[in-house]
Amino acid sequence: MEILTEQEALQIEKSILVLEEQPDVSSSICDSLCMPDGFSSLSIPRIEREFLCHKLVLAASSPVFEALFYGSLANKQDEPVVLPDMEPEHFQLFIKYLYTDTLNIPDLDTAQGILYAAQKYLIPHLAKHCVKYLECSLNLDNLLDTLRIAECFKESHLRKQCLKMMCTNPCVWWNPELIGVATLSPSTFSYLLDIMPLPSRELDVLLLLIGWGRASCKALDITPTGPNIRRLLDQYDLLRRVRFLRMSSEEFALVKQRGVAE
């Protein structure tokens, strides 16, 4: 049996005293959570609904909330924090994730709503969960909606996956009616024109351009008249894709009738 020297015994005694004087970290956190001023009310005005949440949990999860509650711009009056741009169902899942680190996304719309919150409040790990759900649920039925989400939130990898799926099914997507409701961004539409096999008839190519122009005009709240569509196609240099000299007089007359080739 090894016998401690007097100096070693004294050192151990000092260490024990130091440990006894250390505060209980978990206890201090619980005390902070239970303090009367440890809560904040988050309000969704459209439905006049409020959620009572712990400031500490929100601040620990998001630098935006941290600045909002404890930074120089902190609300000293403890007034409700207004969230005008979130649906209550999405917000409930958002808050549940901050408290429990679990997330069950039921559909595409919910993924978009939570992804918006994750980017707005700078929570990248939550954004990754949403993007992973969108990637795993990607199919031909939701491809265009997913592509819009990818472009809106600048998720480049998700966008590449969508475009890759479109390129493997060109006959499905080169449809004027479908393109007419897709609201693809100019850069994406131009990119697809570059990499996907185009229809053999020039008239069909032009009809695709007109369909895209009509959808884009509506998205921009512009009346989709022939001149307005033509102006939009000229703006993004898309009419160069059509070889008008290869069109028959009947086809050209049809294009002129639509007011785009004037």
C-alpha positions as CSV (number, residue, x, y, z in Angstrom):
1,M,0.0,0.0,0.0
2,E,1.5,3.3,-1.1
3,I,1.6,6.0,1.6
4,L,1.0,9.6,0.5
5,T,3.4,12.3,1.6
6,E,2.1,15.3,3.6
7,Q,2.5,17.6,0.6
8,E,0.5,15.2,-1.7
9,A,-2.3,14.9,0.8
10,L,-2.5,18.7,1.1
11,Q,-2.7,19.1,-2.7
12,I,-5.6,16.6,-2.9
13,E,-7.4,18.4,-0.1
14,K,-7.1,21.7,-1.9
15,S,-8.5,20.1,-5.1
16,I,-11.5,18.9,-3.3
17,L,-12.2,22.3,-1.8
18,V,-12.0,23.9,-5.3
19,L,-14.5,21.4,-6.7
20,E,-16.9,22.0,-3.9
21,E,-16.8,25.7,-4.6
22,Q,-17.6,25.3,-8.3
23,P,-21.3,26.1,-9.2
24,D,-23.5,23.4,-10.6
25,V,-23.7,24.3,-14.3
26,S,-26.9,22.3,-15.0
27,S,-28.5,23.9,-12.0
28,S,-27.7,27.4,-13.2
29,I,-29.1,26.6,-16.6
30,C,-32.3,25.4,-15.1
31,D,-32.5,28.4,-12.9
32,S,-32.1,30.6,-16.0
33,L,-34.9,28.7,-17.8
34,C,-37.3,29.1,-14.8
35,M,-36.7,32.8,-14.1
36,P,-39.8,34.9,-14.7
37,D,-37.9,37.0,-17.3
38,G,-36.5,33.9,-19.0
39,F,-39.4,33.6,-21.4
40,S,-40.3,35.5,-24.6
41,S,-43.6,35.6,-26.5
42,L,-43.3,35.0,-30.2
43,S,-46.3,36.3,-32.1
44,I,-47.8,35.4,-35.5
45,P,-50.1,38.4,-36.2
46,R,-52.1,37.0,-39.1
47,I,-53.7,34.4,-36.9
48,E,-53.3,36.3,-33.6
49,R,-51.4,33.5,-32.0
50,E,-48.6,33.6,-29.5
51,F,-46.0,31.0,-28.5
52,L,-44.2,31.2,-25.2
53,C,-40.6,30.1,-25.5
54,H,-37.4,30.2,-23.4
55,K,-35.1,33.0,-24.5
56,L,-32.1,31.0,-23.5
57,V,-33.0,28.1,-25.8
58,L,-33.7,30.4,-28.7
59,A,-30.5,32.4,-28.2
60,A,-28.4,29.2,-27.8
61,S,-29.7,28.0,-31.2
62,S,-29.6,31.1,-33.3
63,P,-27.3,34.2,-33.3
64,V,-30.2,36.2,-34.5
65,F,-32.3,35.4,-31.4
66,E,-29.2,35.9,-29.3
67,A,-28.8,39.5,-30.6
68,L,-32.5,40.0,-30.3
69,F,-32.7,39.0,-26.6
70,Y,-29.3,39.7,-25.2
71,G,-27.5,42.0,-27.7
72,S,-27.5,45.8,-28.0
73,L,-30.8,45.7,-29.8
74,A,-32.5,43.6,-27.1
75,N,-36.1,44.4,-26.4
76,K,-36.1,45.9,-22.9
77,Q,-39.9,46.0,-22.5
78,D,-40.3,42.2,-23.1
79,E,-42.8,42.9,-25.9
80,P,-43.8,39.9,-28.1
81,V,-41.4,39.2,-31.0
82,V,-43.6,39.4,-34.1
83,L,-43.0,36.7,-36.8
84,P,-45.2,37.9,-39.7
85,D,-43.8,35.5,-42.3
86,M,-44.3,32.0,-40.8
87,E,-47.1,29.6,-40.7
88,P,-48.0,28.3,-37.2
89,E,-47.6,24.7,-38.2
90,H,-44.1,25.4,-39.5
91,F,-43.2,27.4,-36.5
92,Q,-44.2,24.6,-34.1
93,L,-41.9,22.2,-35.9
94,F,-39.2,24.8,-35.9
95,I,-39.4,25.4,-32.2
96,K,-39.6,21.6,-31.5
97,Y,-36.3,21.1,-33.3
98,L,-34.6,23.9,-31.2
99,Y,-35.8,22.1,-28.0
100,T,-35.4,18.5,-29.0
101,D,-33.1,18.3,-32.0
102,T,-35.7,16.2,-33.8
103,L,-37.6,17.1,-37.0
104,N,-40.3,15.2,-38.9
105,I,-41.1,17.0,-42.2
106,P,-44.5,15.9,-43.6
107,D,-44.4,17.6,-47.0
108,L,-42.7,19.9,-49.5
109,D,-44.5,23.1,-48.3
110,T,-43.4,22.4,-44.7
111,A,-39.8,21.8,-45.8
112,Q,-39.9,25.2,-47.6
113,G,-41.3,27.0,-44.6
114,I,-38.8,25.6,-42.2
115,L,-35.9,26.1,-44.6
116,Y,-36.9,29.8,-44.8
117,A,-36.8,30.0,-41.0
118,A,-33.5,28.2,-40.8
119,Q,-31.8,30.6,-43.2
120,K,-33.5,33.7,-41.7
121,Y,-32.3,32.8,-38.2
122,L,-28.9,31.4,-39.3
123,I,-29.4,27.8,-38.2
124,P,-27.4,25.9,-40.8
125,H,-27.8,22.4,-39.3
126,L,-31.6,22.8,-39.5
127,A,-31.3,24.0,-43.1
128,K,-29.3,20.8,-43.9
129,H,-32.2,18.7,-42.6
130,C,-34.7,20.5,-44.8
131,V,-32.5,20.2,-47.9
132,K,-31.8,16.5,-47.2
133,Y,-35.6,15.9,-47.1
134,L,-36.1,17.8,-50.4
135,E,-33.3,15.7,-52.0
136,C,-34.7,12.4,-50.8
137,S,-38.2,13.2,-51.8
138,L,-37.4,14.5,-55.3
139,N,-39.4,12.9,-58.0
140,L,-41.0,13.9,-61.4
141,D,-44.2,15.1,-59.7
142,N,-42.5,17.6,-57.4
143,L,-39.5,18.4,-59.5
144,L,-40.5,21.9,-60.6
145,D,-41.6,22.9,-57.1
146,T,-38.4,21.6,-55.7
147,L,-36.4,23.5,-58.4
148,R,-38.2,26.7,-57.4
149,I,-37.3,26.2,-53.8
150,A,-33.6,25.4,-54.6
151,E,-33.4,28.6,-56.7
152,C,-35.2,30.7,-54.1
153,F,-32.9,29.6,-51.3
154,K,-29.8,29.4,-53.4
155,E,-29.3,25.7,-52.7
156,S,-26.9,24.9,-55.5
157,H,-26.5,21.1,-54.9
158,L,-30.3,20.6,-54.8
159,R,-30.7,22.7,-58.0
160,K,-28.1,20.5,-59.8
161,Q,-30.0,17.4,-58.8
162,C,-33.2,18.9,-60.2
163,L,-31.6,19.8,-63.4
164,K,-30.0,16.4,-63.7
165,M,-33.4,14.8,-63.4
166,M,-34.9,17.1,-66.0
167,C,-32.1,16.3,-68.5
168,T,-32.8,12.6,-68.2
169,N,-36.5,13.2,-69.2
170,P,-36.3,16.0,-71.9
171,C,-39.6,14.9,-73.6
172,V,-41.5,15.4,-70.4
173,W,-40.3,18.9,-69.7
174,W,-40.2,20.4,-73.3
175,N,-43.9,21.0,-73.0
176,P,-45.2,24.6,-73.6
177,E,-48.0,24.2,-71.1
178,L,-45.7,22.8,-68.4
179,I,-43.1,25.4,-69.0
180,G,-45.9,28.0,-68.9
181,V,-46.6,27.3,-65.3
182,A,-43.0,26.4,-64.2
183,T,-41.8,30.0,-63.6
184,L,-38.2,29.0,-64.1
185,S,-35.6,31.7,-63.6
186,P,-34.0,33.1,-66.8
187,S,-30.6,31.6,-65.9
188,T,-32.1,28.1,-65.3
189,F,-34.3,28.2,-68.5
190,S,-31.3,29.4,-70.6
191,Y,-29.1,26.7,-69.0
192,L,-31.7,24.0,-69.9
193,L,-31.8,25.3,-73.5
194,D,-28.1,24.8,-73.6
195,I,-27.8,21.3,-72.2
196,M,-31.1,19.6,-73.2
197,P,-31.9,18.3,-76.7
198,L,-34.4,20.8,-78.2
199,P,-37.5,19.9,-80.2
200,S,-36.8,19.2,-83.8
201,R,-39.3,21.8,-85.1
202,E,-38.4,25.4,-84.7
203,L,-42.0,26.3,-84.0
204,D,-42.0,24.0,-81.0
205,V,-38.8,25.7,-79.7
206,L,-40.5,29.1,-80.1
207,L,-43.7,27.9,-78.3
208,L,-41.5,26.9,-75.4
209,L,-40.0,30.4,-75.3
210,I,-43.5,31.9,-75.4
211,G,-44.7,29.6,-72.6
212,W,-41.8,30.6,-70.4
213,G,-42.3,34.3,-71.3
214,R,-46.0,34.1,-70.4
215,A,-45.2,32.5,-67.0
216,S,-42.4,35.0,-66.3
217,C,-44.7,38.0,-67.1
218,K,-47.3,36.7,-64.7
219,A,-44.6,36.2,-62.0
220,L,-43.5,39.8,-62.6
221,D,-47.1,41.0,-62.5
222,I,-46.9,42.1,-66.1
223,T,-49.7,41.5,-68.6
224,P,-48.6,38.6,-70.8
225,T,-49.2,40.3,-74.1
226,G,-47.2,39.5,-77.3
227,P,-45.0,42.7,-77.0
228,N,-44.4,42.2,-73.3
229,I,-43.3,38.6,-73.9
230,R,-41.1,39.6,-76.8
231,R,-39.5,42.3,-74.6
232,L,-38.7,39.7,-71.9
233,L,-37.3,37.3,-74.5
234,D,-35.1,40.0,-76.0
235,Q,-34.0,41.1,-72.5
236,Y,-32.5,37.6,-71.9
237,D,-31.4,37.0,-75.5
238,L,-33.6,33.9,-75.8
239,L,-35.0,34.5,-79.3
240,R,-31.6,33.7,-80.8
241,R,-32.4,30.0,-80.0
242,V,-35.0,30.0,-82.8
243,R,-33.9,29.6,-86.4
244,F,-36.7,31.5,-88.0
245,L,-35.5,30.9,-91.6
246,R,-36.2,27.2,-91.1
247,M,-39.9,27.8,-90.4
248,S,-42.5,27.5,-93.0
249,S,-44.7,30.5,-94.0
250,E,-47.6,28.9,-92.2
251,E,-45.6,28.5,-89.0
252,F,-44.2,32.0,-89.3
253,A,-47.7,33.4,-89.8
254,L,-48.8,31.7,-86.6
255,V,-45.9,33.2,-84.7
256,K,-46.7,36.7,-86.1
257,Q,-50.3,36.2,-85.1
258,R,-49.1,35.8,-81.5
259,G,-47.4,39.1,-81.7
260,V,-43.9,37.8,-80.7
261,A,-42.1,38.0,-84.0
262,E,-43.1,41.5,-84.9
